[in-house]
């Protein structure tokens, strides 16, 4: 029991120094280290750039569709 408690205390005491936090929002993922330092590696940066391009393409498509729908409604009214 004492040994288990000692190991647990050691882990808790050192965890903040090596802590990393992964934040995922809408397909974009970032890894932050102590003090909020951004720790994204090149592969993660590349994935995030692809995800952002895909997200932008979807927003553009939705905007074009919304504009086309608005034009169609205007023509039906007029």
PyMOL CGO cylinders between C-alpha atoms (Angstrom):
from pymol import cmd
from pymol.cgo import CYLINDER

trace = [
    CYLINDER, 0.00, 0.00, 0.00, 2.78, 2.42, 0.90, 0.3, 1, 1, 1, 1, 1, 1,
    CYLINDER, 2.78, 2.42, 0.90, 4.63, 1.68, -2.33, 0.3, 1, 1, 1, 1, 1, 1,
    CYLINDER, 4.63, 1.68, -2.33, 1.50, 2.25, -4.43, 0.3, 1, 1, 1, 1, 1, 1,
    CYLINDER, 1.50, 2.25, -4.43, 0.85, 5.55, -2.66, 0.3, 1, 1, 1, 1, 1, 1,
    CYLINDER, 0.85, 5.55, -2.66, 4.46, 6.63, -3.18, 0.3, 1, 1, 1, 1, 1, 1,
    CYLINDER, 4.46, 6.63, -3.18, 4.25, 5.88, -6.92, 0.3, 1, 1, 1, 1, 1, 1,
    CYLINDER, 4.25, 5.88, -6.92, 0.95, 7.77, -7.20, 0.3, 1, 1, 1, 1, 1, 1,
    CYLINDER, 0.95, 7.77, -7.20, 2.40, 10.79, -5.39, 0.3, 1, 1, 1, 1, 1, 1,
    CYLINDER, 2.40, 10.79, -5.39, 5.47, 10.76, -7.66, 0.3, 1, 1, 1, 1, 1, 1,
    CYLINDER, 5.47, 10.76, -7.66, 3.31, 10.69, -10.78, 0.3, 1, 1, 1, 1, 1, 1,
    CYLINDER, 3.31, 10.69, -10.78, 1.08, 13.52, -9.55, 0.3, 1, 1, 1, 1, 1, 1,
    CYLINDER, 1.08, 13.52, -9.55, 4.09, 15.61, -8.55, 0.3, 1, 1, 1, 1, 1, 1,
    CYLINDER, 4.09, 15.61, -8.55, 5.83, 15.28, -11.93, 0.3, 1, 1, 1, 1, 1, 1,
    CYLINDER, 5.83, 15.28, -11.93, 2.76, 15.35, -14.18, 0.3, 1, 1, 1, 1, 1, 1,
    CYLINDER, 2.76, 15.35, -14.18, 2.45, 19.15, -14.45, 0.3, 1, 1, 1, 1, 1, 1,
    CYLINDER, 2.45, 19.15, -14.45, 6.03, 19.44, -15.68, 0.3, 1, 1, 1, 1, 1, 1,
    CYLINDER, 6.03, 19.44, -15.68, 5.39, 17.03, -18.57, 0.3, 1, 1, 1, 1, 1, 1,
    CYLINDER, 5.39, 17.03, -18.57, 1.67, 17.59, -19.10, 0.3, 1, 1, 1, 1, 1, 1,
    CYLINDER, 1.67, 17.59, -19.10, 0.33, 17.85, -22.61, 0.3, 1, 1, 1, 1, 1, 1,
    CYLINDER, 0.33, 17.85, -22.61, -3.19, 18.79, -23.55, 0.3, 1, 1, 1, 1, 1, 1,
    CYLINDER, -3.19, 18.79, -23.55, -4.76, 17.81, -26.85, 0.3, 1, 1, 1, 1, 1, 1,
    CYLINDER, -4.76, 17.81, -26.85, -7.52, 20.12, -28.10, 0.3, 1, 1, 1, 1, 1, 1,
    CYLINDER, -7.52, 20.12, -28.10, -9.68, 18.96, -31.01, 0.3, 1, 1, 1, 1, 1, 1,
    CYLINDER, -9.68, 18.96, -31.01, -12.19, 21.34, -32.55, 0.3, 1, 1, 1, 1, 1, 1,
    CYLINDER, -12.19, 21.34, -32.55, -13.98, 20.59, -35.80, 0.3, 1, 1, 1, 1, 1, 1,
    CYLINDER, -13.98, 20.59, -35.80, -11.22, 18.39, -37.18, 0.3, 1, 1, 1, 1, 1, 1,
    CYLINDER, -11.22, 18.39, -37.18, -8.44, 20.78, -36.14, 0.3, 1, 1, 1, 1, 1, 1,
    CYLINDER, -8.44, 20.78, -36.14, -6.16, 19.31, -33.49, 0.3, 1, 1, 1, 1, 1, 1,
    CYLINDER, -6.16, 19.31, -33.49, -3.50, 21.05, -31.42, 0.3, 1, 1, 1, 1, 1, 1,
    CYLINDER, -3.50, 21.05, -31.42, -1.20, 19.79, -28.68, 0.3, 1, 1, 1, 1, 1, 1,
    CYLINDER, -1.20, 19.79, -28.68, -0.24, 22.21, -25.93, 0.3, 1, 1, 1, 1, 1, 1,
    CYLINDER, -0.24, 22.21, -25.93, 2.51, 21.73, -23.38, 0.3, 1, 1, 1, 1, 1, 1,
    CYLINDER, 2.51, 21.73, -23.38, 3.39, 23.42, -20.12, 0.3, 1, 1, 1, 1, 1, 1,
    CYLINDER, 3.39, 23.42, -20.12, 2.56, 27.11, -20.07, 0.3, 1, 1, 1, 1, 1, 1,
    CYLINDER, 2.56, 27.11, -20.07, 0.32, 26.77, -23.13, 0.3, 1, 1, 1, 1, 1, 1,
    CYLINDER, 0.32, 26.77, -23.13, 3.25, 26.20, -25.50, 0.3, 1, 1, 1, 1, 1, 1,
    CYLINDER, 3.25, 26.20, -25.50, 2.05, 24.90, -28.90, 0.3, 1, 1, 1, 1, 1, 1,
    CYLINDER, 2.05, 24.90, -28.90, 3.67, 21.52, -29.59, 0.3, 1, 1, 1, 1, 1, 1,
    CYLINDER, 3.67, 21.52, -29.59, 2.22, 20.64, -33.02, 0.3, 1, 1, 1, 1, 1, 1,
    CYLINDER, 2.22, 20.64, -33.02, 4.67, 18.64, -35.14, 0.3, 1, 1, 1, 1, 1, 1,
    CYLINDER, 4.67, 18.64, -35.14, 4.95, 18.93, -38.94, 0.3, 1, 1, 1, 1, 1, 1,
    CYLINDER, 4.95, 18.93, -38.94, 2.59, 16.01, -39.59, 0.3, 1, 1, 1, 1, 1, 1,
    CYLINDER, 2.59, 16.01, -39.59, -0.08, 17.48, -37.32, 0.3, 1, 1, 1, 1, 1, 1,
    CYLINDER, -0.08, 17.48, -37.32, 0.33, 20.91, -38.93, 0.3, 1, 1, 1, 1, 1, 1,
    CYLINDER, 0.33, 20.91, -38.93, -0.16, 19.34, -42.37, 0.3, 1, 1, 1, 1, 1, 1,
    CYLINDER, -0.16, 19.34, -42.37, -3.31, 17.48, -41.20, 0.3, 1, 1, 1, 1, 1, 1,
    CYLINDER, -3.31, 17.48, -41.20, -4.68, 20.71, -39.72, 0.3, 1, 1, 1, 1, 1, 1,
    CYLINDER, -4.68, 20.71, -39.72, -4.04, 22.59, -42.96, 0.3, 1, 1, 1, 1, 1, 1,
    CYLINDER, -4.04, 22.59, -42.96, -5.89, 19.89, -44.95, 0.3, 1, 1, 1, 1, 1, 1,
    CYLINDER, -5.89, 19.89, -44.95, -8.78, 19.93, -42.48, 0.3, 1, 1, 1, 1, 1, 1,
    CYLINDER, -8.78, 19.93, -42.48, -8.98, 23.73, -42.68, 0.3, 1, 1, 1, 1, 1, 1,
    CYLINDER, -8.98, 23.73, -42.68, -9.01, 23.64, -46.52, 0.3, 1, 1, 1, 1, 1, 1,
    CYLINDER, -9.01, 23.64, -46.52, -11.78, 21.02, -46.48, 0.3, 1, 1, 1, 1, 1, 1,
    CYLINDER, -11.78, 21.02, -46.48, -13.77, 23.06, -43.96, 0.3, 1, 1, 1, 1, 1, 1,
    CYLINDER, -13.77, 23.06, -43.96, -13.35, 26.21, -46.06, 0.3, 1, 1, 1, 1, 1, 1,
    CYLINDER, -13.35, 26.21, -46.06, -14.47, 24.33, -49.19, 0.3, 1, 1, 1, 1, 1, 1,
    CYLINDER, -14.47, 24.33, -49.19, -17.63, 23.20, -47.38, 0.3, 1, 1, 1, 1, 1, 1,
    CYLINDER, -17.63, 23.20, -47.38, -18.35, 26.76, -46.21, 0.3, 1, 1, 1, 1, 1, 1,
    CYLINDER, -18.35, 26.76, -46.21, -17.84, 28.08, -49.74, 0.3, 1, 1, 1, 1, 1, 1,
    CYLINDER, -17.84, 28.08, -49.74, -20.14, 25.41, -51.19, 0.3, 1, 1, 1, 1, 1, 1,
    CYLINDER, -20.14, 25.41, -51.19, -22.81, 26.19, -48.60, 0.3, 1, 1, 1, 1, 1, 1,
    CYLINDER, -22.81, 26.19, -48.60, -22.56, 29.91, -49.34, 0.3, 1, 1, 1, 1, 1, 1,
    CYLINDER, -22.56, 29.91, -49.34, -22.89, 29.29, -53.09, 0.3, 1, 1, 1, 1, 1, 1,
    CYLINDER, -22.89, 29.29, -53.09, -25.91, 27.06, -52.49, 0.3, 1, 1, 1, 1, 1, 1,
    CYLINDER, -25.91, 27.06, -52.49, -27.51, 29.64, -50.22, 0.3, 1, 1, 1, 1, 1, 1,
    CYLINDER, -27.51, 29.64, -50.22, -26.99, 32.33, -52.86, 0.3, 1, 1, 1, 1, 1, 1,
    CYLINDER, -26.99, 32.33, -52.86, -28.46, 30.09, -55.57, 0.3, 1, 1, 1, 1, 1, 1,
    CYLINDER, -28.46, 30.09, -55.57, -31.49, 29.35, -53.37, 0.3, 1, 1, 1, 1, 1, 1,
    CYLINDER, -31.49, 29.35, -53.37, -31.99, 33.07, -52.68, 0.3, 1, 1, 1, 1, 1, 1,
    CYLINDER, -31.99, 33.07, -52.68, -31.80, 33.83, -56.42, 0.3, 1, 1, 1, 1, 1, 1,
    CYLINDER, -31.80, 33.83, -56.42, -34.36, 31.10, -57.15, 0.3, 1, 1, 1, 1, 1, 1,
    CYLINDER, -34.36, 31.10, -57.15, -36.73, 32.48, -54.48, 0.3, 1, 1, 1, 1, 1, 1,
    CYLINDER, -36.73, 32.48, -54.48, -36.35, 35.99, -55.93, 0.3, 1, 1, 1, 1, 1, 1,
    CYLINDER, -36.35, 35.99, -55.93, -37.15, 34.76, -59.46, 0.3, 1, 1, 1, 1, 1, 1,
    CYLINDER, -37.15, 34.76, -59.46, -40.25, 32.90, -58.22, 0.3, 1, 1, 1, 1, 1, 1,
    CYLINDER, -40.25, 32.90, -58.22, -41.52, 36.01, -56.45, 0.3, 1, 1, 1, 1, 1, 1,
    CYLINDER, -41.52, 36.01, -56.45, -40.84, 38.33, -59.35, 0.3, 1, 1, 1, 1, 1, 1,
]
cmd.load_cgo(trace, "trace")
